[in-house]
Every structure is written in structure tokens, then in C-alpha cells.
Amino acid sequence: MPSKQNIAIIGGGWAGLAAAVELCKHGHKVTLFESAPHLGGRARSIEWNGMALDNGQHLMIGAYQKMLECLKTIDADVTKLFKQLPHRMLMMDAQTGNTAFDLQLPTYPAPLHLLFGVLNTPSLSIKEKLLLLLRFNRLLNTEIKTDISVSEWLSQAKLPVSYCKNLLEPVCLAALTTHPHQASAKAFQNVLQQTFNAPANFTDLLIPTTDLGRVFPALAKEYILKQGGEIRTRSKVQQLQSEGSRIKSILINNETMSFDQIILATPPVASAKLLHKQPGCEKLNAQISRLEYEPVSTLYLHFERPVPLPYPMLGVINGISEWVFERTLSGHNDVLAVVFSAQGKHLKMPVDELVETVYNELGNIIENLPELLHSQLITEKRATFQCHPDIDKDRPNINTGLNNLKLCGDYVYIEENNQPGLPSTLEGALRSGVKCAQLLLSNLN
Ligand SMILES: Cc1cc2nc3c(=O)[nH]c(=O)nc-3n(C[C@H](O)[C@H](O)[C@H](O)COP(=O)(O)OP(=O)(O)OC[C@H]3O[C@@H](n4cnc5c(N)ncnc54)[C@H](O)[C@@H]3O)c2cc1C
């Protein structure tokens, strides 16, 4: 084993925490600096009306294998943290309240689950079902040589219109936080492949039974501290001070500290500030400056009594609402979270008008919708990077021009052989954190 290194991790989001866990597991001394008072970054808990909720509703699925692996490392009981539900895409029409699409995948081994799921879809004719199976399989498995938009890709595939409009396009917007006409076909194909060309349980929904901060950040913190690591919140790293091709020290709350190795796990804009004018970082600074961002808004609605949904997650089409989530499993059966991804009309509406429109849409879908007690809109302006065609060219790698400085975070490109990267997701953040730590360890060897 290499000599014990003193390692600083800057940023306590899911990527930084995953890197810290991996390094602690290998016996290194880790100090994690987080500028905010809490850990979790873009996936953290908040308190609203005495309830522990999330800064934004998140969706996790069985394909999040690195997340499950990280949770095992820190001895978390995954069966208690999540309720695992077979995949169902129930899409409702906001105006008529009718079901627009209902794809339920049975618990058969892949790809039989998709085959039987599609064959049982009520809104398609037999001809459409067979066409869909054939063409979706081709779509999934034909290499995209030159990246194009998802809209173009889907229109070339000649899938049934209702399948694209009512299912694949809303899924693209949710998975890539980018509208289909702007989104990368390669990135979307990669997400679909990792979900469908995989064991059947990869399509399952993982519904947290608690708030996000308690799914990973709090447990990771406990593990890091137990392994002798240190976590400093309210500690903003102000500057990286380099000498030659190394970072000599870092400036935190006006205190200078030195470390053998440093991992920068901050979001891209914060990374760019710290890397500005650092020697050897010109290319990665240029890449970061080309990234564009998309917002995600979550509207929490607190009702006077419980509001059970037919499935814990509903898709909504033909309206302003996009996805509606029940919060029953995390302890609040009278709260719904309505999610809006990327730019859209919702951002231009006064909040009262948005709440009224969403309430009316839900009233069309859910019978006897109770009175609303309170509502809260949370918008994260830079929730994700925009996942446009050829996005991976604008994503920096783990290695920087400085010997003892590495990068991790959902925006960092970690694949090999030009394989497409994941969009901005928790799974992407965790994979990058673990991979960055492993690369650091292998360099030490
Ligand atoms: C509203 C919303 C909804 C989302 N929905 C989903 C979803 O459904 N499914 C999914 O998989 N993903 C979703 N995502 C994306 C997911 O949350 C992110 O990809 C992931 O959290 C990014 O983690 P990270 O560690 O890379 O970055 P961050 O979470 O941004 O962590 C970086 C940390 O660095 C800290 N920091 C910044 N500057 C400094 C400094 N100078 N010194 C010290 N610390 C600093 C920040 O405070 C932050 O805690 C969503 C994101 C948002 C915002």
C-alpha cells in the first residue's frame, strides 16, 4: 500500500463524498471542505413547514449501480432506504385527465419484460406494438456515428407518434434536462441502453423512504468520520495556490493549508473560478466555459389530506406540469412534488398563476383533489449542464495540468474509447467521484 496521503476534497456534493468514502476505505487521511452549512450540494435536504423535503425532487432507478455500490460500502441498508417498484410509465393528459400512455414492465428477465410490457400497452394497436418493438430495438442498438438532436433521431426511427410524443420525449426531457430538439441523441441512447440493455431490475424505480440528505450524505459523513476523516462545512475554498506544476496550498476562510493531493469536486462554475489562470489548465478552463446550464423547478404542494396517486410517479402531457411525485414513502402522504425540467413557460409565470394552473391540471387527473394548504416553488437555476449534441467534447477529464490536482463531479467526462458519458445525474456524480479516487490511488502505486 502507498504511504498514507493527506488529501483535501473540495466540495461536499455526492461526487466529493463518494471520492472521500473511496479514499477512506483505502486508509488515507481525508479532509473534506464544503462551503455550505450542509452536505449534499444539488441533492440535499431542506426543511419546509416542519417537513424534511429535498431541494429538488430526484428520481433514481435500478440502473444506478454505483449508487447502490457506494451505499453498500458505507453499510447502508438499501432495502430500508428505498422501495423498489417495477417500472411503470403512466402518462396522463392534463386537459382531459385521461391516460395517454401506460407502459408497465412485468418482473420477467430482460428483454422479456419490455416485450410483454409493450404487448400489454393499451393505447397501441397490434401493428403499432410490433413496429415499436422492432424499431425501438433497432434504435437502441444502432451506433450513432454523428451526434444529432433527439428529435431528429426519433423522427428518423419512425416509431409510433404517440410513443414518441407521450413517452420518449418527456423521458428525454427528464433524463437529460434538455428539450428533445436540443438534446444529444448519443447521450439519450446511452441512457436507454444502460437502462434497457441490462438486467430487468435496472428499469425499476427506487423511491427513497427518507429525504435525500439521509439517503447518502449523512451516512457518508458518518463513515468518513469513523474512518478518521474530517469534514468541515461552512468552509469555502477561496484560492488554489500553485508552485510549478503542483498545488502548494489552498486558502480556506483566510487560512492557508497544505495537502499532498487535492480533489476539486465543486460544480463547474465554482471550479472555473478556482482554476482560472492555473498553469496547464487552459484547455479545461476553455471546456468549462463552453458548458451551458438548465434549471429544474420543483413545486411542492401541501394538501389538507392525503393524495394517493395511482403510481408514485405520474407523467403529465399537454399541460404545464411534467412529472408528479407522491411523498408518501418518505413520510408525507399529503404532499405532492411537481417537477419542471429545463427552460419553459413555467419560468415566466407568476408563482400564483403557476400554482393555480398546476392545481387545475391535477384536479383533472386526480378525483376529489383536496384543498391546497401551502405551496413552495424551488428553482435551481444551474441544476444540470445542458446535454446537447457532442456535449462530451466540452467536458473536462479527471486529470488537470497540475500533478496533485484532480477533478470530479457530474460534469467531468470519465469514459474511455469515446463512449458517451452520462448526463448530469447522481449516478454520474458518484461514478466520477469513485473513479477519480481510484485514479489517484493507482497513480500513488
Ligand atoms: C432540482 C434538481 C433535480 C435533479 N433531479 C435529478 C434526478 O431526478 N436524478 C438524478 O440522478 N439527478 C438529478 N439531478 C442532478 C444531481 O442532483 C446532480 O447531478 C448531482 O447532485 C451533482 O453532484 P456533484 O457532487 O457533482 O455536484 P454538487 O452537488 O453541485 O456539489 C458540489 C459541492 O461543492 C460545494 N462548493 C462549491 N464551491 C465551493 C468552494 N469554493 N469550497 C467548498 N465547497 C464548494 C457546493 O456547495 C456543493 O455542495 C437534479 C439536480 C437538481 C438541482
The ligand as an SDF file (V2000), in Angstrom:
LIG
                    3D

 53 58  0  0  0  0  0  0  0  0999 V2000
  -33.5570   20.2460   -8.7410 C   0  0  0  0  0  0  0  0  0  0  0  0
  -32.6890   19.1430   -9.2450 C   0  0  0  0  0  0  0  0  0  0  0  0
  -33.2610   17.9490   -9.6580 C   0  0  0  0  0  0  0  0  0  0  0  0
  -32.4440   16.9120  -10.1060 C   0  0  0  0  0  0  0  0  0  0  0  0
  -33.0220   15.7300  -10.4440 N   0  0  0  0  0  0  0  0  0  0  0  0
  -32.2340   14.6480  -10.6400 C   0  0  0  0  0  0  0  0  0  0  0  0
  -32.8050   13.3570  -10.7580 C   0  0  0  0  0  0  0  0  0  0  0  0
  -34.0170   13.1960  -10.7370 O   0  0  0  0  0  0  0  0  0  0  0  0
  -31.9670   12.2840  -10.8960 N   0  0  0  0  0  0  0  0  0  0  0  0
  -30.6150   12.4350  -10.9140 C   0  0  0  0  0  0  0  0  0  0  0  0
  -29.9080   11.4280  -10.9920 O   0  0  0  0  0  0  0  0  0  0  0  0
  -30.0470   13.6560  -10.8310 N   0  0  0  0  0  0  0  0  0  0  0  0
  -30.8090   14.7620  -10.6890 C   0  0  0  0  0  0  0  0  0  0  0  0
  -30.2410   15.9950  -10.5440 N   0  0  0  0  0  0  0  0  0  0  0  0
  -28.7980   16.1610  -10.7420 C   0  0  0  0  0  0  0  0  0  0  0  0
  -27.9830   15.7950   -9.4900 C   0  0  0  0  0  0  0  0  0  0  0  0
  -28.5070   16.4110   -8.3480 O   0  0  0  0  0  0  0  0  0  0  0  0
  -26.5410   16.2790   -9.7160 C   0  0  0  0  0  0  0  0  0  0  0  0
  -26.0410   15.6960  -10.8950 O   0  0  0  0  0  0  0  0  0  0  0  0
  -25.6100   15.9030   -8.5700 C   0  0  0  0  0  0  0  0  0  0  0  0
  -26.1650   16.2340   -7.3270 O   0  0  0  0  0  0  0  0  0  0  0  0
  -24.2840   16.6350   -8.7650 C   0  0  0  0  0  0  0  0  0  0  0  0
  -23.4060   16.3060   -7.7060 O   0  0  0  0  0  0  0  0  0  0  0  0
  -21.9410   16.8950   -7.6490 P   0  0  0  0  0  0  0  0  0  0  0  0
  -21.3290   16.3870   -6.4070 O   0  0  0  0  0  0  0  0  0  0  0  0
  -21.2620   16.6540   -8.9460 O   0  0  0  0  0  0  0  0  0  0  0  0
  -22.1140   18.4870   -7.5690 O   0  0  0  0  0  0  0  0  0  0  0  0
  -22.8020   19.4010   -6.4390 P   0  0  0  0  0  0  0  0  0  0  0  0
  -23.9700   18.7150   -5.8820 O   0  0  0  0  0  0  0  0  0  0  0  0
  -23.0360   20.7280   -7.0790 O   0  0  0  0  0  0  0  0  0  0  0  0
  -21.7080   19.5090   -5.2890 O   0  0  0  0  0  0  0  0  0  0  0  0
  -20.6660   20.4520   -5.2910 C   0  0  0  0  0  0  0  0  0  0  0  0
  -20.4610   20.9810   -3.8790 C   0  0  0  0  0  0  0  0  0  0  0  0
  -19.3500   21.8850   -3.8850 O   0  0  0  0  0  0  0  0  0  0  0  0
  -19.6320   22.9290   -2.9540 C   0  0  0  0  0  0  0  0  0  0  0  0
  -18.7520   24.0780   -3.2680 N   0  0  0  0  0  0  0  0  0  0  0  0
  -18.8540   24.9350   -4.3150 C   0  0  0  0  0  0  0  0  0  0  0  0
  -17.8300   25.8200   -4.2830 N   0  0  0  0  0  0  0  0  0  0  0  0
  -17.0830   25.5180   -3.1830 C   0  0  0  0  0  0  0  0  0  0  0  0
  -15.8820   26.0700   -2.6220 C   0  0  0  0  0  0  0  0  0  0  0  0
  -15.2620   27.1060   -3.1990 N   0  0  0  0  0  0  0  0  0  0  0  0
  -15.3930   25.4980   -1.4980 N   0  0  0  0  0  0  0  0  0  0  0  0
  -16.0060   24.4230   -0.9030 C   0  0  0  0  0  0  0  0  0  0  0  0
  -17.1400   23.8730   -1.4060 N   0  0  0  0  0  0  0  0  0  0  0  0
  -17.6590   24.4060   -2.5350 C   0  0  0  0  0  0  0  0  0  0  0  0
  -21.1210   23.1900   -3.1970 C   0  0  0  0  0  0  0  0  0  0  0  0
  -21.7020   23.8900   -2.1200 O   0  0  0  0  0  0  0  0  0  0  0  0
  -21.6580   21.7710   -3.3560 C   0  0  0  0  0  0  0  0  0  0  0  0
  -22.0640   21.2230   -2.1230 O   0  0  0  0  0  0  0  0  0  0  0  0
  -31.0340   17.0770  -10.1640 C   0  0  0  0  0  0  0  0  0  0  0  0
  -30.4670   18.2960   -9.7600 C   0  0  0  0  0  0  0  0  0  0  0  0
  -31.2720   19.3090   -9.3020 C   0  0  0  0  0  0  0  0  0  0  0  0
  -30.6380   20.5840   -8.8310 C   0  0  0  0  0  0  0  0  0  0  0  0
  1  2  1  0
  2  3  1  0
  2 52  2  0
  3  4  2  0
  4  5  1  0
  4 50  1  0
  5  6  2  0
  6  7  1  0
  6 13  1  0
  7  8  2  0
  7  9  1  0
  9 10  1  0
 10 11  2  0
 10 12  1  0
 12 13  2  0
 13 14  1  0
 14 15  1  0
 14 50  1  0
 15 16  1  0
 16 17  1  0
 16 18  1  0
 18 19  1  0
 18 20  1  0
 20 21  1  0
 20 22  1  0
 22 23  1  0
 23 24  1  0
 24 25  2  0
 24 26  1  0
 24 27  1  0
 27 28  1  0
 28 29  2  0
 28 30  1  0
 28 31  1  0
 31 32  1  0
 32 33  1  0
 33 34  1  0
 33 48  1  0
 34 35  1  0
 35 36  1  0
 35 46  1  0
 36 37  1  0
 36 45  1  0
 37 38  2  0
 38 39  1  0
 39 40  1  0
 39 45  2  0
 40 41  1  0
 40 42  2  0
 42 43  1  0
 43 44  2  0
 44 45  1  0
 46 47  1  0
 46 48  1  0
 48 49  1  0
 50 51  2  0
 51 52  1  0
 52 53  1  0
M  END
$$$$
